[in-house]
Amino acid sequence: MNVERLAEIIGSDFYTGVPDSQLKALCNYLMSKYGIDPKHHVIAANEGNCAALAAGYHLATGKIPVVYMQNSGEGNIINPAASLLNDRVYAIPLVFIIGWRGEPGLHDEPQHIYQGEVTVKLLEDMDIASFVIGKETTEKELSAKMEEFRSILSKGKDVAFVIRKGALTDAPKIEYKNDNKMVREEIIQHIVKVSGEDLIISTTGKASRELFETRVANGQSHKYDFLTVGSMGHSSSIALGIAINKPKQKIWCLDGDGAVLMHMGAMAVIGTNKPNNLIHVIINNGAHETVGGMPTVASSIDLVQIASACGYPNAVSVDTFEALDRALAEAKSRDELSLIEVKCSLGAREDLGRPTTTALENKQNFMEYLKTL
């Protein structure tokens, strides 16, 4: 399915979403056509944020918006879909475009397997009519379904297109980059060197993969690390839960800017509780790199000031390895909550592997190590 034709058939002039690798063709099309333009295209913090933003667009214009996302984001839209958009509440119509990770019968990462199984069922449970688009879907079929959907939308209900792997084609090529010099994998190597046998909680995506491979390259055990392969935005809260219950152990959280934005309220909870054994490192490349490189708003905000306002007693931003090493050593030596923002470039090794242990094995090894502390 040609991605431009998809957009033409849907007929909306406002999109908001959270990028997904399955929807990279759509994301690149939107970046090529609109860039980041609040009138037409907004990359939001999380999927619930998108649904509410789309609702505001509809209230102001009377037109139908589009929300795009990975199926992992369905959990974030359940509340607004049920209590805001639903036709028994405000009857706000919108079109969801959902990347179907973990589709039954296709190999995918462990965090996508169950989500893939329930993707369509969750839409049914929320009374959202859906249509699956695959490589074989024709423009005629899509146009007919969209005409059917227009009748549903006119009644204040929502609809969804569920996108199979490889279904969208002919995307323009977009180069995503920034001016930062530090490479994320090298940043992680520096953190591992300083952290020693401390515990590390790493965020979703390439950061966890690079941490795993750093341990392999160093001949180290993986028992020190909890790899948050799913639940984007929640690694810092996991780290807080561990830090509170293992107060004599130093806990490092390796976070990403997209993850921090997704559930930024976690920083307020961390800053209020002030665990003196937690070091929160935000590797900020201003992008959703793992799913394609589309921008976040993290390049335009001051994470250090946000951390300070949330109650972090120590917060610093670094953009060189000299400054990073100094900040890491200081955080390691102090008995006080610390945050380090690290300005990072985009990009990763093409041969970057994936963890060779299962998520369950990772949890079991990590918990066994915690029992010894």
Legacy VTK file of the C-alpha trace (Angstrom):
# vtk DataFile Version 3.0
C-alpha trace
ASCII
DATASET POLYDATA
POINTS 373 float
0.000 0.000 0.000
1.467 3.294 -1.131
1.690 5.462 1.993
0.690 8.656 0.186
-2.432 6.972 -1.152
-3.253 5.783 2.366
-3.135 9.387 3.568
-5.198 10.618 0.609
-7.889 7.989 1.164
-8.150 8.784 4.885
-8.341 12.475 3.997
-7.197 14.100 7.249
-4.905 17.124 7.486
-3.882 16.611 11.141
-1.741 13.778 12.514
-0.323 13.237 15.961
1.472 10.180 17.210
4.346 8.308 18.756
6.691 6.866 16.088
6.883 3.152 15.381
9.241 1.174 13.160
6.270 -0.603 11.573
4.953 2.829 10.587
8.281 4.274 9.449
6.923 4.842 5.945
4.062 6.920 7.363
6.352 8.811 9.741
8.767 9.679 6.936
5.877 10.730 4.711
4.549 13.056 7.409
8.010 14.494 8.091
8.500 15.080 4.365
5.073 16.681 3.863
4.687 18.644 7.113
7.813 18.315 9.244
6.877 19.208 12.817
4.005 21.641 12.378
1.433 22.119 15.171
-1.249 22.766 12.578
-0.687 19.438 10.814
1.759 17.082 12.577
2.775 16.741 16.226
4.937 13.978 17.712
3.561 13.772 21.240
4.908 12.379 24.510
2.704 9.300 24.716
-0.335 7.830 23.015
-2.852 9.125 25.570
-1.351 12.565 25.045
-1.970 12.084 21.299
-5.608 11.093 21.816
-6.270 14.182 23.946
-4.464 16.466 21.499
-6.505 14.993 18.654
-9.667 15.560 20.688
-8.749 19.229 21.060
-8.196 19.473 17.311
-11.652 18.028 16.655
-13.309 20.345 19.176
-11.670 23.377 17.555
-12.207 22.425 13.914
-14.973 19.832 13.715
-12.665 17.755 11.508
-11.402 14.212 12.016
-7.779 13.776 13.184
-5.445 10.776 12.939
-3.459 9.250 15.815
-0.607 6.882 14.872
1.262 4.564 17.218
2.731 1.146 17.864
0.251 -1.367 19.300
2.155 -1.235 22.600
0.566 2.187 22.999
-2.964 0.806 23.143
-2.675 0.688 26.925
-2.041 4.429 27.012
-5.182 5.188 24.977
-7.628 2.995 26.909
-8.512 5.730 29.400
-9.084 8.579 26.903
-10.749 6.211 24.434
-13.183 4.985 27.083
-13.784 8.152 29.111
-13.233 11.005 26.628
-13.646 9.906 23.028
-16.359 7.293 23.490
-19.749 8.033 21.936
-21.435 7.696 25.350
-19.257 10.521 26.680
-18.148 13.260 24.219
-18.486 11.257 20.985
-15.210 12.510 19.508
-14.349 10.691 16.259
-10.791 9.961 15.248
-8.806 7.507 13.159
-6.108 5.369 14.768
-3.260 3.951 12.674
-1.594 1.178 14.655
1.601 -0.715 13.849
1.023 -4.402 14.563
4.143 -5.650 16.349
3.999 -9.273 17.521
1.372 -10.326 15.008
0.591 -14.007 15.675
2.624 -16.264 13.408
5.441 -13.755 12.890
8.680 -13.730 14.888
9.125 -10.668 17.088
10.737 -9.536 20.322
9.366 -10.956 23.620
7.746 -7.709 24.741
5.567 -7.729 21.604
4.274 -11.311 21.689
1.310 -10.982 24.056
0.572 -7.427 22.931
0.385 -8.717 19.372
-2.083 -11.407 20.361
-4.518 -8.958 21.964
-4.118 -5.992 19.594
-7.372 -6.430 17.684
-9.250 -7.740 20.737
-8.431 -4.589 22.728
-9.875 -2.484 19.918
-13.006 -4.625 19.895
-13.324 -4.276 23.677
-13.130 -0.489 23.306
-15.805 -0.569 20.574
-13.320 0.665 17.971
-13.965 -0.822 14.528
-10.743 -1.996 12.874
-9.393 -3.037 9.502
-6.088 -4.823 8.954
-3.881 -3.530 6.136
-1.347 -5.953 4.688
0.901 -6.055 1.644
-1.960 -7.488 -0.395
-4.517 -4.787 0.503
-5.636 -2.851 -2.566
-6.541 0.819 -2.850
-10.061 -0.243 -3.836
-10.447 -2.300 -0.651
-9.072 0.526 1.486
-11.339 3.117 -0.143
-14.387 0.931 0.425
-13.473 0.393 4.064
-12.855 4.119 4.582
-16.329 4.882 3.196
-17.746 2.424 5.706
-15.645 4.042 8.456
-16.961 7.517 7.571
-20.431 6.351 8.533
-19.083 5.096 11.871
-17.129 8.304 12.469
-20.216 10.397 11.780
-21.812 8.790 14.856
-18.981 9.962 17.112
-17.193 6.624 17.187
-13.535 5.865 16.544
-11.967 3.542 13.963
-8.565 1.960 13.496
-6.317 0.728 10.709
-3.969 -2.001 11.958
-0.797 -2.120 9.854
1.002 -5.394 9.223
4.774 -5.561 8.794
5.881 -4.222 5.416
2.380 -3.126 4.413
3.228 0.545 3.768
5.553 1.391 0.897
7.081 4.221 -1.147
8.123 6.406 1.751
10.416 9.375 1.073
13.909 9.074 2.494
14.526 11.299 5.491
17.884 11.784 7.204
17.635 12.253 10.959
20.676 13.726 12.696
21.883 16.164 15.320
25.132 17.974 16.080
26.101 15.956 19.167
29.395 14.052 19.037
29.116 11.387 21.737
28.028 7.902 20.624
25.536 6.104 22.867
27.348 2.761 22.967
30.553 4.489 24.067
28.591 6.434 26.690
27.292 3.152 28.059
30.798 1.699 28.096
31.960 4.617 30.251
29.016 4.116 32.628
29.709 0.381 32.948
33.350 1.076 33.763
32.419 3.419 36.618
29.450 1.452 37.936
31.489 -1.684 38.642
29.212 -4.208 40.358
26.403 -1.711 40.948
22.930 -2.497 39.631
21.856 -1.043 36.275
18.273 -0.663 35.061
18.257 0.139 31.343
15.487 1.520 29.175
13.666 0.083 26.190
15.418 -0.154 22.829
18.998 0.028 21.647
20.390 1.184 25.007
19.582 -2.196 26.576
21.003 -4.027 23.557
24.216 -2.014 23.791
24.469 -2.630 27.531
24.100 -6.362 26.915
26.825 -6.333 24.257
29.104 -4.222 26.444
28.918 -6.913 29.125
29.726 -9.567 26.515
32.712 -7.594 25.209
33.987 -7.122 28.771
33.498 -10.771 29.689
31.152 -9.663 32.487
28.031 -11.246 33.903
24.592 -9.920 32.952
23.372 -10.425 36.511
23.973 -6.754 37.359
21.472 -5.513 34.766
17.705 -5.433 34.385
16.880 -4.794 30.730
13.497 -3.091 30.412
12.686 -4.529 27.003
9.091 -3.201 27.041
7.095 -0.680 29.095
8.706 2.395 27.555
9.039 5.215 30.064
8.937 3.058 33.180
12.587 2.075 33.747
13.167 4.961 36.170
10.202 3.853 38.275
11.516 0.293 38.315
14.861 1.701 39.445
13.144 3.717 42.184
11.372 0.619 43.482
14.669 -1.241 43.680
16.562 1.697 45.178
14.039 2.070 48.015
14.283 -1.620 48.897
18.058 -1.992 48.450
19.195 1.211 50.201
22.814 0.107 50.634
23.291 -0.562 46.918
24.024 2.020 44.245
21.391 1.884 41.492
21.954 3.298 38.011
19.068 3.990 35.630
20.038 4.305 31.956
17.169 6.226 30.418
16.365 7.779 27.045
14.813 11.123 26.221
11.769 9.632 24.503
11.170 7.340 27.467
11.515 10.179 29.983
9.035 12.309 28.042
6.545 9.467 27.819
6.020 9.323 31.591
7.748 12.424 32.938
5.674 12.346 36.125
8.059 9.636 37.319
10.731 12.307 37.804
8.504 14.171 40.265
8.004 10.979 42.275
11.735 10.218 42.254
12.662 13.780 43.184
10.187 13.809 46.055
11.375 10.480 47.474
15.059 11.392 46.950
16.663 7.939 47.168
20.300 8.686 47.992
21.505 5.578 46.133
19.966 6.323 42.711
21.808 7.788 39.729
19.477 8.686 36.845
21.295 8.994 33.507
19.286 10.343 30.567
20.972 9.701 27.237
19.431 12.443 25.104
19.704 12.319 21.324
16.443 14.192 20.779
14.993 11.278 18.839
12.972 8.097 18.869
16.007 6.389 17.381
15.145 2.741 17.996
12.031 3.034 15.810
13.560 5.153 13.064
14.991 8.435 14.334
11.946 10.733 14.335
12.458 13.711 16.668
11.331 14.181 20.249
10.952 17.580 21.912
13.857 16.815 24.254
16.262 18.976 22.263
14.106 22.022 23.054
13.637 21.595 26.803
15.953 21.831 29.817
16.004 18.449 31.515
18.379 19.694 34.216
15.967 22.438 35.264
13.081 19.984 35.141
14.994 17.582 37.398
15.845 20.374 39.818
12.233 21.527 39.912
11.178 17.939 40.617
13.485 17.833 43.649
16.681 16.209 42.368
19.427 17.735 44.556
22.067 17.149 41.877
21.531 17.550 38.130
24.010 18.264 35.358
24.178 18.119 31.550
27.319 16.981 29.706
28.336 16.821 26.066
31.939 15.565 26.200
33.483 12.385 27.536
35.708 14.394 29.881
32.670 16.015 31.464
30.810 12.699 31.483
33.598 10.879 33.331
33.785 13.653 35.890
30.002 13.641 36.424
29.906 9.845 36.713
32.682 9.792 39.319
31.023 12.532 41.361
27.636 10.788 41.270
29.230 7.482 42.238
30.979 9.029 45.230
28.077 11.018 46.680
25.282 9.610 48.826
22.561 11.656 47.203
20.157 11.392 44.287
21.827 12.494 41.057
20.780 13.107 37.466
23.135 13.272 34.491
21.846 14.294 31.074
24.219 13.143 28.318
23.908 14.828 24.929
24.187 12.040 22.365
24.455 11.632 18.610
22.096 9.513 16.521
23.179 6.159 15.183
24.193 2.662 16.204
26.273 -0.175 14.802
24.563 -1.961 11.923
25.602 -5.299 13.434
24.215 -4.473 16.884
22.857 -7.707 18.301
20.012 -8.516 20.643
20.153 -10.160 24.068
20.743 -13.895 23.806
18.966 -14.536 27.107
15.195 -14.423 27.478
13.427 -11.727 29.452
12.517 -14.321 32.081
16.138 -15.464 32.366
17.233 -11.845 32.739
14.753 -11.329 35.595
15.736 -14.549 37.353
19.498 -13.874 37.135
18.998 -10.302 38.326
16.859 -11.341 41.280
19.293 -14.074 42.286
22.065 -11.474 42.391
19.893 -9.123 44.458
19.444 -11.881 47.047
23.196 -11.818 47.692
23.285 -8.080 48.424
LINES 1 374
373 0 1 2 3 4 5 6 7 8 9 10 11 12 13 14 15 16 17 18 19 20 21 22 23 24 25 26 27 28 29 30 31 32 33 34 35 36 37 38 39 40 41 42 43 44 45 46 47 48 49 50 51 52 53 54 55 56 57 58 59 60 61 62 63 64 65 66 67 68 69 70 71 72 73 74 75 76 77 78 79 80 81 82 83 84 85 86 87 88 89 90 91 92 93 94 95 96 97 98 99 100 101 102 103 104 105 106 107 108 109 110 111 112 113 114 115 116 117 118 119 120 121 122 123 124 125 126 127 128 129 130 131 132 133 134 135 136 137 138 139 140 141 142 143 144 145 146 147 148 149 150 151 152 153 154 155 156 157 158 159 160 161 162 163 164 165 166 167 168 169 170 171 172 173 174 175 176 177 178 179 180 181 182 183 184 185 186 187 188 189 190 191 192 193 194 195 196 197 198 199 200 201 202 203 204 205 206 207 208 209 210 211 212 213 214 215 216 217 218 219 220 221 222 223 224 225 226 227 228 229 230 231 232 233 234 235 236 237 238 239 240 241 242 243 244 245 246 247 248 249 250 251 252 253 254 255 256 257 258 259 260 261 262 263 264 265 266 267 268 269 270 271 272 273 274 275 276 277 278 279 280 281 282 283 284 285 286 287 288 289 290 291 292 293 294 295 296 297 298 299 300 301 302 303 304 305 306 307 308 309 310 311 312 313 314 315 316 317 318 319 320 321 322 323 324 325 326 327 328 329 330 331 332 333 334 335 336 337 338 339 340 341 342 343 344 345 346 347 348 349 350 351 352 353 354 355 356 357 358 359 360 361 362 363 364 365 366 367 368 369 370 371 372
